[in-house]
């Protein structure tokens, strides 16, 4: 036995509450109560939980006798039992003991662990709780509040889970399900348990379906569970454990879903049937309405009305009757149903059906009326519509064009409309009830009567056509059984039978046609047209049997070579309901391609709706083959430069090539099939080309025709008559070559030749005249110097003045003929015009405004400056004469770099045909005068042509400008508009060189000399006159008449100066002589003279270096100065 003396009796047990607080873990869990004993029953070691049961710290109880901590009797019983167990052995024993003066009851269980006594203690309160918990009907678990391990499980849980308590104790609740809970469910459960452990408040989770993902409780094996988590608090209010209850709510969830679905279906049914409920409490006088009833009456959901308000919904005309019916129901307790019209809360009128039942209270009195309310407005409207329809139907049946009658079981007529009476031979006033079999043509032995009686006996519908001989018409008879008899409709199909016969004849004709005929229904597009008829020609050509294509789309004939564009065009026409004609490629059943000309026409019913399409196809394969060859030939003809037009005998055009389109400016489609009179020909030599070609078979000539834009052209036409095989005229082939440009070129060439001839004439005259003027001027000058003032001197002065005027005239003639000698220099044109401006303003007068518009950065020009000044002056004088009332003259300059294309464009604008590409300085003189018509512009450069009055102009001004510019390598053009003014452009050749520094002109010198001069002049008069003047000046002069004599003289002697005319007979001119002379005598000074320089000097532009030129006619002083300057030039000087 174990002695109690070892117990620390003298030490009082600590206060229980404080001791428990001291020995209870801070996390709130109940600590395990375990202690080890020695063989005498003394405590060797104890857990805090065990110390808590004893009411002491675990360290304080070590070495004390366990029995000493118990109530006396319990301690003795325990000591005896412990001693007996240790003496007799065994697995162990258990006993209930009281501690701390009986305040704590615990159950002690003793066992041996490795032969050593171990005691486990458990408070009786906990045992009691566990016993109650384990016996609880629900499936419950006790969980640790920190890691949610299972501390206890109810028997109901173990039974439901099919497991044992040892199998679940100590395991996390999440691992109790095989495979573990899915993460979403585990997370939800963990979150709920965590909230309970932290907050100490219970929580019920929404129903969870298992397995996860189940959408309801219906599928087999799927259950719904409700989880409830409740905290268990210790004495300090902390959560010591959590009770987790799992409840199978599958059936409850199923019932809830069924109820929800039933309510939803009820609401749907109410809305669909427009059926609402209502209840009127007679005691309170209030009426409640269901949601649908509120919707019917346009009330807010949940609205409650008084009986008076409810009655006011009823329209006045129905209100009294409903009040009386309701009172009878309340008085007698009977139900009623009534239909009446109401005005809703929004003022809408509706028909409703009201059903009411009376409910009695315990005293047997009617206390409540309840029922249904249904919106029957649509039904009432339908009934009203049916009533009206019946009335209209009766009227229409009576007015039907078909005969309509009804028969009873005895074949007596019970109804017949007007048409039926007429067919049956009944008058409007004849009574009904007569047997149909008694009517003419409807007898029982006749075909109609026999069939109708058979249909009546067999109660079946009969439909047939029969001929009624009495009236001579075909009837479509339609009989149908009816209640108590039969209805019969008689439709007159006489006309239809005739049309059918005609259609049969038409089909027979179509079947024998060579063209393919296809009839289709009216489909939505070209591909959707379904074939309903084909003729024999279709079967023969396509290889398709009629039975194979009926019902198939018209596209069955299309194949790889069928033109998609034509198919699309046909579909568009069909969609628009328009007829269409097309040439396209179809394919046979074997795949052979063939060309057809398709004519597709719509067929409409009497109402205009298209019901069918008729397609007539004519094979044109051979024609297309020929057409292809013709198109190839036409393509070749399109490469021809001449215009080719084929005219039928009636004048319409059947063909034209591309050259003809370009020639006349018309498109081919504008001409084909239309009269050629829109391009009326005019024979240049007179006569009718059409009549000529019809008479002679061919015609050739020039025609003046008009283009589409209105401009005219001249063609060289070659017309040939084309004939049929029998020789009759078929068409006219017209080949036209445009010779407009050639004729214009020829005209310009003739003009150029004419001008050239005039130039040669005027040049020759000017040359000879200049020789004469040289003598006249020289003699007149001598006379003026030798005569005193008086009449003779005045006559000499008049002679000299006349000679100078003649010299000016010859200068203009030479300028036009381009035979004047030029001295081109590098010129800054803007500077030249600026210096000329002051003189021009004085010359043209104050009534004319002069404007200079120089271009910046103007190029330098290579031109004879005095001649350019003279040309500009001439143009300004002409401009002044064109503006007698005053106006404005503008002189503008600009640079112009012409490439070949721009040169051609400038020539087209009037720049002349010989305007070459290059760099030009353009001087443009523009006036605001009267302008010139085209015919005047075309002759403006002709010498002696003028529009001025006699005596006011020589007609040489513009011709001089023209000749000067041509001789200088430039050009001149005129643009003039009558009434607006004239613009003349001078195209002056430019140069990259810069002008030399200007030197002050040297004074003319009249001194003579002693040098030896070789004078070469073919005109004896001039030669003698000049020789006399030179000898008078002191020179030694040798005279020769031509170049050959001059070369002989040069070979035989030496001279200081060769003074020679430029134009001489014998084939060698003065320039050639000068060159040969300088070869014989290098450094020989040369002085040339001429009235004009012919082509020699013009071609080179200037004499050779070291060679000077003296223009005829000249004065004695000019001669002396020129000779002196030529002689005094240093030998070998190349400056000229």
NULUM-213803 format. One record per residue (C-alpha): x, y, z. Coordinates in steps of 0.25 Angstrom, whole numbers, padded with zeros to 4 digits, always signed. Example, Ala and Ser with C-alpha at 12.3 -4.5 7.8 and 13.67 -1.06 7.14 Angstrom:
<nodes>
+0049-0018+0031+0055-0004+0029
</nodes>
This chain:
<nodes>
+0000+0000+0000+0004+0014-0002+0006+0022+0011-0002+0035+0012+0009+0041+0022+0018+0044+0011+0007+0054+0007+0010+0068+0010-0002+0070+0019+0004+0082+0026+0004+0090+0013-0009+0095+0009-0013+0094-0005-0013+0107-0013-0026+0114-0017-0032+0106-0028-0035+0117-0038-0021+0123-0037-0015+0109-0037-0023+0105-0049-0020+0118-0056-0005+0116-0053-0005+0101-0058-0014+0104-0071-0007+0106-0084-0008+0120-0089-0014+0115-0102-0026+0111-0095-0025+0096-0097-0028+0086-0086-0014+0080-0082-0012+0065-0081-0012+0060-0067-0001+0049-0066+0008+0045-0054+0018+0034-0051+0018+0027-0038+0028+0018-0030+0024+0005-0024+0019+0011-0012+0009+0020-0019+0018+0033-0018+0018+0043-0029+0031+0043-0037+0027+0053-0047+0014+0059-0052+0010+0068-0063+0004+0082-0061-0010+0076-0064-0009+0066-0053-0004+0076-0044-0016+0085-0047-0025+0073-0043-0018+0072-0030-0019+0087-0029-0004+0089-0028+0008+0092-0037+0014+0079-0044+0027+0082-0037+0021+0083-0023+0014+0069-0024+0027+0061-0027+0030+0051-0016+0017+0052-0009+0007+0041-0007-0004+0042-0018-0014+0037-0008-0011+0048+0002-0017+0058-0008-0030+0051-0008-0042+0052+0001-0040+0042+0012-0049+0030+0008-0045+0032-0007-0030+0032-0003-0032+0019+0005-0039+0012-0006-0029+0017-0016-0017+0012-0007-0023-0002-0005-0026-0003-0020-0012+0001-0024-0006-0008-0014-0014-0020-0019-0011-0017-0034+0004-0016-0031+0003-0029-0023-0005-0037-0032-0001-0031-0045-0010-0028-0057-0013-0018-0068-0017-0007-0059-0029-0002-0052-0038+0011-0051-0045+0018-0040-0052+0031-0037-0046+0040-0027-0049+0054-0021-0038+0064-0019-0037+0078-0013-0048+0075-0002-0057+0069-0012-0057+0081-0021-0051+0073-0033-0055+0059-0037-0046+0052-0046-0045+0038-0052-0031+0032-0050-0026+0021-0059-0014+0013-0054-0006+0005-0064+0009+0000-0065+0018+0006-0075+0031-0002-0077+0027-0008-0064+0026+0006-0057+0013+0010-0051+0007+0022-0059-0006+0029-0055-0015+0037-0065-0025+0046-0059-0038+0052-0065-0048+0061-0058-0061+0055-0057-0067+0068-0063-0059+0065-0076-0063+0051-0076-0077+0055-0074-0076+0065-0086-0069+0054-0094-0080+0044-0091-0091+0054-0095-0083+0059-0107-0080+0044-0112-0095+0041-0110-0100+0053-0117-0109+0050-0129-0101+0059-0139-0089+0056-0146-0079+0065-0138-0064+0066-0136-0056+0074-0125-0045+0081-0131-0033+0088-0125-0034+0103-0127-0020+0104-0133-0017+0094-0143-0031+0088-0144-0027+0074-0140-0038+0064-0136-0039+0063-0120-0052+0056-0120-0063+0050-0129-0078+0047-0127-0083+0033-0130-0092+0038-0140-0080+0044-0148-0073+0031-0147-0085+0023-0152-0087+0033-0163-0072+0033-0167-0071+0018-0165-0058+0019-0157-0054+0018-0142-0050+0028-0132-0035+0024-0131-0034+0026-0146-0038+0040-0146-0033+0045-0132-0021+0054-0134-0023+0056-0149-0025+0070-0156-0040+0071-0159-0036+0073-0174-0030+0060-0175-0042+0052-0171-0047+0051-0185-0040+0041-0193-0031+0048-0202-0033+0061-0194-0042+0072-0197-0041+0080-0210-0034+0093-0207-0046+0102-0209-0054+0094-0199-0042+0093-0190-0039+0108-0191-0054+0111-0188-0054+0102-0175-0040+0107-0171-0045+0122-0172-0058+0119-0164-0050+0111-0153-0040+0122-0152-0051+0133-0150-0057+0124-0139-0044+0122-0132-0040+0137-0132-0054+0143-0130-0060+0132-0120-0073+0133-0128-0080+0122-0135-0082+0121-0150-0091+0113-0160-0085+0111-0174-0094+0111-0186-0097+0097-0191-0085+0090-0197-0087+0080-0208-0078+0068-0209-0072+0064-0217-0067+0078-0221-0073+0084-0234-0087+0077-0232-0098+0087-0236-0109+0080-0228-0112+0069-0219-0119+0061-0230-0108+0053-0237-0105+0039-0230-0094+0040-0220-0094+0055-0218-0098+0060-0204-0100+0074-0198-0094+0077-0185-0097+0088-0175-0085+0091-0166-0086+0098-0152-0074+0102-0144-0076+0106-0129-0066+0110-0119-0064+0104-0105-0059+0114-0095-0051+0111-0083-0053+0119-0069-0045+0130-0074-0054+0132-0087-0043+0127-0096-0046+0117-0107-0042+0103-0102-0047+0095-0114-0057+0096-0126-0069+0087-0128-0070+0084-0143-0084+0079-0147-0086+0073-0161-0101+0071-0165-0106+0064-0177-0116+0074-0183-0117+0067-0197-0132+0065-0195-0134+0079-0189-0127+0085-0201-0135+0077-0211-0147+0081-0204-0143+0096-0204-0139+0095-0219-0152+0089-0222-0160+0100-0215-0151+0110-0222-0154+0104-0235-0169+0103-0232-0170+0117-0228-0163+0121-0240-0172+0113-0249-0184+0118-0242-0179+0132-0245-0176+0129-0259-0190+0122-0260-0197+0134-0254-0189+0144-0264-0192+0135-0276-0207+0133-0272-0208+0147-0267-0214+0141-0255-0213+0148-0241-0218+0145-0227-0226+0153-0218-0232+0153-0204-0242+0162-0198-0244+0162-0182-0258+0167-0180-0255+0170-0165-0244+0180-0169-0249+0184-0182-0235+0182-0189-0232+0175-0202-0218+0169-0204-0213+0166-0218-0202+0157-0223-0191+0162-0231-0198+0158-0244-0211+0164-0240-0204+0177-0237-0197+0176-0251-0211+0174-0257-0217+0186-0250-0204+0195-0252-0202+0195-0237-0189+0196-0230-0185+0182-0225-0190+0179-0211-0201+0189-0212-0213+0188-0202-0227+0194-0206-0240+0196-0199-0252+0190-0204-0257+0203-0209-0244+0206-0216-0244+0192-0222-0259+0193-0227-0255+0207-0234-0246+0199-0243-0259+0193-0250-0265+0202-0261-0278+0208-0257-0286+0200-0267-0281+0187-0260-0280+0192-0245-0295+0190-0241-0295+0176-0246-0282+0172-0239-0287+0178-0226-0300+0170-0227-0292+0157-0230-0282+0159-0218-0293+0162-0208-0300+0149-0212-0287+0142-0210-0285+0148-0196-0300+0145-0193-0300+0131-0197-0286+0127-0197-0286+0122-0211-0275+0124-0221-0276+0132-0234-0269+0136-0247-0271+0148-0255-0264+0156-0267-0265+0171-0268-0257+0183-0272-0248+0190-0263-0240+0203-0263-0226+0201-0258-0218+0211-0249-0212+0217-0261-0225+0218-0268-0224+0206-0278-0236+0198-0281-0235+0183-0279-0245+0172-0279-0243+0162-0267-0249+0149-0262-0251+0149-0247-0253+0136-0239-0257+0137-0224-0259+0127-0213-0265+0130-0199-0257+0126-0187-0265+0125-0173-0259+0127-0159-0262+0118-0147-0275+0124-0145-0279+0120-0159-0280+0134-0164-0273+0138-0178-0261+0146-0173-0252+0145-0186-0254+0145-0201-0242+0140-0209-0240+0136-0223-0232+0139-0236-0232+0150-0246-0228+0148-0260-0226+0158-0272-0235+0153-0283-0234+0165-0292-0227+0158-0303-0237+0146-0303-0248+0156-0303-0242+0164-0315-0240+0151-0322-0254+0147-0320-0259+0160-0325-0249+0159-0337-0255+0145-0339-0269+0150-0339-0266+0161-0349-0258+0151-0357-0270+0142-0357-0279+0153-0362-0269+0157-0373-0267+0142-0377-0282+0141-0378-0283+0153-0387-0271+0148-0395-0276+0134-0397-0288+0140-0402-0281+0148-0412-0271+0138-0416-0268+0136-0431-0268+0121-0429-0281+0113-0426-0282+0109-0411-0293+0101-0405-0295+0092-0393-0303+0079-0392-0309+0071-0381-0309+0056-0380-0320+0055-0390-0313+0063-0400-0323+0074-0398-0317+0088-0401-0316+0096-0388-0308+0108-0393-0304+0113-0407-0298+0126-0411-0302+0134-0423-0292+0127-0432-0297+0113-0427-0311+0117-0430-0308+0121-0444-0300+0108-0447-0311+0100-0441-0322+0107-0448-0329+0113-0436-0335+0126-0435-0332+0137-0425-0345+0134-0418-0345+0119-0419-0346+0113-0405-0334+0104-0401-0337+0089-0397-0337+0084-0411-0329+0071-0413-0316+0074-0421-0318+0061-0429-0331+0068-0435-0323+0079-0441-0319+0078-0456-0306+0072-0458-0305+0067-0444-0314+0055-0444-0311+0043-0437-0308+0035-0450-0299+0046-0455-0284+0046-0453-0284+0058-0443-0295+0052-0435-0289+0038-0435-0275+0044-0429-0282+0053-0419-0290+0041-0414-0278+0032-0413-0271+0043-0405-0282+0045-0395-0283+0030-0393-0268+0028-0390-0267+0042-0383-0255+0046-0391-0251+0058-0399-0253+0058-0414-0247+0067-0424-0249+0065-0439-0252+0072-0452-0265+0069-0460-0272+0075-0472-0286+0081-0469-0293+0079-0482-0305+0087-0478-0297+0100-0477-0286+0096-0486-0275+0098-0476-0264+0091-0469-0265+0090-0453-0254+0088-0443-0263+0081-0432-0257+0080-0418-0266+0073-0408-0262+0072-0393-0270+0064-0382-0276+0073-0371-0283+0072-0359-0297+0066-0363-0294+0067-0378-0284+0072-0388-0279+0085-0394-0277+0086-0409-0269+0097-0416-0271+0098-0432-0260+0106-0439-0262+0109-0454-0249+0104-0461-0254+0105-0475-0244+0117-0478-0233+0109-0471-0236+0097-0479-0235+0105-0492-0222+0111-0487-0217+0097-0483-0220+0092-0497-0213+0104-0503-0201+0101-0494-0201+0087-0498-0200+0092-0513-0189+0102-0509-0181+0091-0502-0182+0083-0515-0177+0094-0523-0166+0098-0513-0162+0083-0512-0159+0084-0527-0151+0097-0527-0137+0097-0530-0134+0107-0520-0132+0102-0505-0144+0106-0496-0143+0106-0481-0154+0110-0471-0150+0112-0457-0157+0117-0444-0155+0130-0439-0143+0128-0430-0136+0139-0422-0124+0140-0431-0118+0134-0444-0113+0122-0437-0125+0119-0430-0134+0118-0442-0140+0104-0442-0143+0097-0455-0157+0093-0457-0157+0091-0472-0147+0088-0483-0150+0085-0498-0145+0074-0507-0134+0083-0513-0128+0085-0499-0127+0070-0497-0121+0068-0511-0110+0079-0509-0107+0078-0495-0107+0063-0493-0116+0065-0480-0128+0057-0479-0141+0064-0475-0143+0056-0462-0128+0059-0458-0129+0074-0458-0144+0077-0454-0143+0083-0440-0128+0087-0442-0123+0101-0443-0120+0107-0456-0106+0108-0453-0105+0093-0456-0100+0098-0470-0089+0106-0465-0074+0101-0465-0060+0105-0464-0061+0114-0476-0074+0121-0473-0071+0136-0471-0073+0140-0456-0076+0154-0460-0087+0150-0469-0093+0141-0458-0092+0153-0448-0099+0162-0458-0110+0152-0461-0112+0150-0446-0113+0165-0444-0124+0166-0455-0132+0155-0449-0131+0161-0435-0136+0174-0441-0147+0167-0449-0142+0172-0462-0141+0164-0475-0126+0161-0479-0119+0157-0492-0105+0151-0491-0095+0143-0499-0088+0133-0491-0082+0119-0491-0090+0107-0486-0085+0093-0484-0091+0080-0488-0092+0068-0479-0079+0063-0485-0072+0076-0482-0072+0082-0496-0072+0097-0496-0082+0104-0506-0086+0118-0508-0101+0122-0507-0108+0135-0508-0117+0135-0496-0130+0143-0495-0136+0142-0481-0150+0148-0479-0158+0149-0466-0173+0143-0466-0182+0151-0456-0196+0147-0451-0207+0157-0452-0203+0164-0439-0189+0167-0446-0182+0157-0437-0171+0149-0445-0174+0134-0444-0165+0128-0455-0154+0132-0464-0153+0127-0478-0139+0125-0484-0137+0124-0499-0123+0120-0503-0118+0120-0518-0105+0113-0521-0095+0123-0527-0082+0115-0526-0079+0117-0541-0083+0131-0541-0074+0134-0529-0063+0126-0536-0065+0135-0548-0066+0147-0539-0053+0143-0532-0046+0143-0545-0052+0156-0549-0047+0162-0535-0033+0157-0538-0034+0164-0552-0039+0176-0545-0028+0176-0535-0018+0176-0547-0026+0187-0553-0024+0195-0540-0009+0194-0542-0011+0202-0555-0008+0217-0554-0019+0220-0564-0034+0222-0560-0043+0211-0565-0058+0212-0565-0068+0202-0571-0081+0209-0574-0093+0201-0578-0101+0205-0590-0112+0211-0581-0101+0221-0575-0099+0214-0561-0085+0211-0557-0082+0196-0554-0067+0197-0551-0056+0207-0548-0042+0204-0544-0034+0211-0532-0027+0220-0542-0041+0225-0546-0044+0228-0532-0032+0235-0530-0033+0243-0543-0048+0248-0540-0048+0248-0525-0060+0239-0524-0061+0226-0517-0065+0214-0524-0077+0211-0517-0082+0226-0520-0082+0222-0535-0085+0207-0536-0100+0205-0541-0102+0220-0543-0102+0229-0556-0089+0234-0561-0095+0247-0564-0090+0252-0551-0077+0254-0558-0081+0260-0571-0070+0260-0582-0068+0271-0591-0060+0267-0604-0049+0277-0606-0051+0277-0621-0067+0277-0621-0076+0265-0624-0082+0254-0615-0072+0243-0611-0084+0234-0607-0090+0235-0621-0076+0234-0628-0073+0221-0620-0087+0215-0623-0085+0218-0637-0071+0215-0640-0067+0205-0629-0056+0214-0623-0053+0228-0620-0041+0235-0616-0039+0250-0611-0038+0260-0600-0049+0262-0590-0050+0273-0580-0056+0267-0567-0059+0271-0553-0054+0265-0540-0062+0263-0528-0056+0276-0521-0061+0284-0533-0047+0285-0540-0046+0282-0554-0036+0272-0561-0033+0269-0575-0032+0254-0579-0027+0247-0592-0039+0237-0594-0039+0224-0601-0053+0219-0602-0056+0205-0607-0070+0199-0610-0071+0185-0603-0082+0176-0610-0090+0164-0606-0088+0150-0614-0099+0155-0624-0092+0167-0627-0101+0177-0619-0095+0188-0611-0092+0184-0596-0084+0194-0590-0073+0205-0592-0059+0203-0587-0053+0217-0584-0038+0218-0582-0034+0232-0577-0020+0238-0575-0019+0250-0567-0011+0260-0576-0015+0273-0568-0001+0274-0563+0005+0271-0576-0003+0282-0583+0000+0292-0572+0015+0288-0574+0014+0290-0589+0007+0303-0587+0018+0308-0578+0028+0303-0588+0022+0310-0599+0021+0323-0590+0036+0321-0587+0039+0319-0601+0032+0331-0605+0038+0339-0594+0052+0333-0599+0049+0338-0613+0045+0351-0609+0057+0352-0600+0066+0348-0611+0060+0358-0620+0060+0369-0610+0074+0366-0606+0079+0366-0620+0072+0380-0623+0078+0385-0610+0092+0381-0613+0091+0388-0627+0084+0400-0621+0095+0401-0610+0105+0401-0620+0098+0413-0627+0095+0420-0614+0110+0419-0611+0114+0427-0623+0102+0436-0621+0105+0439-0606+0120+0441-0609+0118+0451-0621+0107+0458-0612+0117+0459-0601+0127+0465-0610+0118+0475-0616+0113+0479-0602+0128+0481-0598+0131+0489-0611+0119+0498-0612+0116+0510-0605+0103+0513-0598+0092+0514-0608+0082+0507-0617+0093+0497-0622+0097+0493-0609+0083+0491-0604+0081+0482-0616+0093+0474-0612+0088+0473-0598+0074+0468-0603+0082+0458-0612+0090+0453-0600+0077+0452-0591+0070+0444-0602+0082+0435-0603+0082+0433-0588+0067+0430-0588+0069+0420-0599+0081+0414-0591+0071+0412-0579+0061+0405-0588+0071+0395-0594+0076+0393-0579+0062+0388-0576+0061+0380-0589+0074+0373-0585+0070+0371-0571+0057+0363-0576+0065+0355-0586+0075+0352-0575+0086+0358-0584+0091+0369-0576+0104+0369-0569+0103+0367-0554+0113+0369-0543+0108+0361-0531+0113+0364-0517+0111+0359-0503+0100+0368-0498+0093+0370-0485+0079+0371-0490+0073+0377-0477+0084+0388-0478+0082+0391-0493+0067+0392-0491+0069+0401-0479+0077+0411-0487+0067+0410-0498+0055+0413-0489+0057+0428-0489+0057+0429-0504+0045+0419-0506+0037+0428-0496+0040+0440-0505+0037+0433-0518+0024+0426-0514+0018+0438-0507+0012+0442-0494-0002+0435-0497+0005+0422-0497+0010+0416-0483+0023+0409-0484+0026+0398-0474+0039+0391-0473+0039+0377-0465+0053+0372-0466+0055+0358-0460+0066+0357-0449+0078+0348-0452+0076+0350-0467+0086+0342-0476+0095+0349-0486+0091+0349-0501+0099+0348-0513+0093+0358-0523+0096+0371-0531+0093+0382-0521+0088+0393-0531+0080+0383-0538+0073+0378-0526+0070+0393-0522+0065+0395-0535+0056+0383-0534+0050+0387-0521+0048+0401-0526+0040+0395-0538+0031+0387-0529+0028+0398-0519+0025+0407-0531+0015+0397-0537+0009+0395-0523+0007+0411-0522+0000+0411-0536-0009+0400-0531-0014+0409-0519-0018+0422-0525-0025+0426-0512-0014+0422-0503-0011+0409-0496+0000+0401-0489+0013+0395-0495+0020+0385-0486+0034+0380-0489+0038+0368-0481+0050+0359-0481+0052+0345-0476+0061+0333-0477+0056+0321-0485+0063+0307-0486+0055+0299-0496+0057+0284-0497+0051+0277-0509+0037+0274-0503+0036+0289-0498+0041+0294-0512+0030+0286-0518+0020+0291-0508+0025+0305-0511+0024+0303-0526+0009+0298-0524+0006+0311-0517+0011+0320-0529+0026+0319-0527+0029+0314-0541+0032+0301-0547+0047+0304-0547+0049+0308-0532+0060+0299-0528+0063+0294-0514+0073+0302-0506+0075+0314-0496+0069+0327-0500+0067+0341-0494+0053+0344-0497+0049+0359-0500+0034+0360-0500+0027+0373-0505+0012+0373-0500+0002+0384-0504-0013+0386-0500-0017+0390-0514-0027+0385-0524-0020+0372-0527-0020+0364-0540-0029+0353-0546-0022+0340-0550-0022+0343-0564-0014+0356-0562-0004+0349-0552-0001+0338-0563+0004+0349-0572+0010+0359-0562+0024+0356-0566+0022+0357-0581+0030+0369-0587+0022+0381-0591+0009+0375-0584+0002+0385-0575-0011+0388-0570-0008+0403-0569-0013+0413-0578-0005+0417-0590+0007+0426-0587+0006+0422-0572+0015+0409-0573+0024+0402-0582+0021+0388-0577+0036+0385-0575+0036+0387-0559+0032+0373-0555+0039+0366-0567+0052+0373-0563+0050+0368-0549+0047+0354-0554+0059+0354-0563+0069+0359-0552+0065+0349-0542+0066+0338-0552+0079+0342-0557+0084+0343-0542+0080+0329-0539+0068+0333-0531+0053+0333-0534+0041+0342-0533+0026+0339-0530+0013+0346-0530+0001+0344-0521-0011+0353-0523-0025+0353-0519-0034+0363-0526-0039+0373-0516-0029+0370-0505-0015+0373-0511-0003+0366-0517+0009+0360-0511+0022+0358-0519+0033+0350-0513+0048+0351-0518+0056+0338-0515+0070+0343-0514+0081+0333-0513+0088+0333-0500+0103+0331-0497+0111+0328-0485+0121+0339-0488+0122+0352-0481+0121+0365-0488+0135+0373-0491+0137+0386-0484+0131+0397-0492+0141+0407-0498+0138+0421-0502+0136+0421-0517+0148+0427-0525+0146+0440-0533+0145+0438-0548+0157+0442-0555+0157+0448-0569+0172+0447-0571+0178+0440-0583+0191+0433-0585+0202+0429-0595+0200+0413-0594+0198+0404-0606+0183+0399-0606+0178+0387-0615+0163+0391-0618+0155+0379-0623+0141+0383-0628+0133+0377-0639+0124+0389-0642+0132+0399-0650+0124+0411-0646+0127+0408-0631+0141+0404-0634+0145+0417-0641+0137+0426-0631+0144+0419-0619+0158+0419-0626+0157+0434-0628+0153+0437-0614+0165+0428-0609+0175+0435-0618+0170+0448-0614+0173+0444-0600+0187+0441-0604+0187+0426-0605+0193+0418-0616+0182+0410-0622+0182+0397-0631+0169+0394-0638+0164+0380-0641+0150+0375-0645+0149+0361-0638+0156+0351-0629+0164+0344-0639+0171+0357-0644+0173+0361-0629+0180+0348-0627+0189+0351-0639+0192+0365-0634+0195+0359-0620+0205+0349-0626+0212+0360-0634+0214+0370-0623+0212+0375-0609+0200+0383-0603+0198+0390-0590+0183+0388-0590+0173+0379-0598+0160+0386-0600+0150+0377-0606+0135+0375-0608+0129+0363-0602+0119+0359-0613+0126+0357-0627+0125+0348-0639+0134+0337-0642+0131+0327-0631+0140+0334-0620+0134+0344-0611+0142+0354-0603+0143+0346-0590+0149+0335-0599+0159+0345-0605+0163+0351-0592+0166+0337-0586+0175+0333-0599+0181+0347-0598+0185+0346-0584+0191+0332-0587+0200+0338-0598+0203+0350-0589+0202+0347-0575+0198+0360-0567+0192+0367-0579+0181+0377-0574+0167+0374-0580+0155+0383-0581+0142+0377-0587+0131+0385-0592+0117+0381-0597+0103+0385-0599+0099+0371-0593+0107+0359-0590+0100+0347-0596+0101+0334-0589+0116+0335-0587+0116+0345-0576+0103+0341-0570+0107+0327-0569+0119+0331-0561+0113+0342-0554+0125+0352-0555+0138+0353-0563+0150+0346-0559+0159+0352-0548+0167+0364-0554+0157+0367-0565+0148+0379-0564+0135+0382-0571+0130+0395-0577+0115+0395-0580+0110+0401-0593+0106+0412-0596+0116+0420-0588+0121+0434-0588+0135+0439-0591+0138+0441-0576+0133+0427-0573+0142+0422-0584+0154+0430-0579+0152+0426-0565+0151+0411-0568+0163+0410-0577+0171+0418-0567+0167+0409-0556+0169+0396-0564+0184+0401-0568+0188+0405-0555+0184+0392-0548+0197+0385-0544+0201+0373-0553+0196+0360-0547+0185+0367-0539+0174+0356-0537+0165+0365-0529+0158+0370-0542
</nodes>
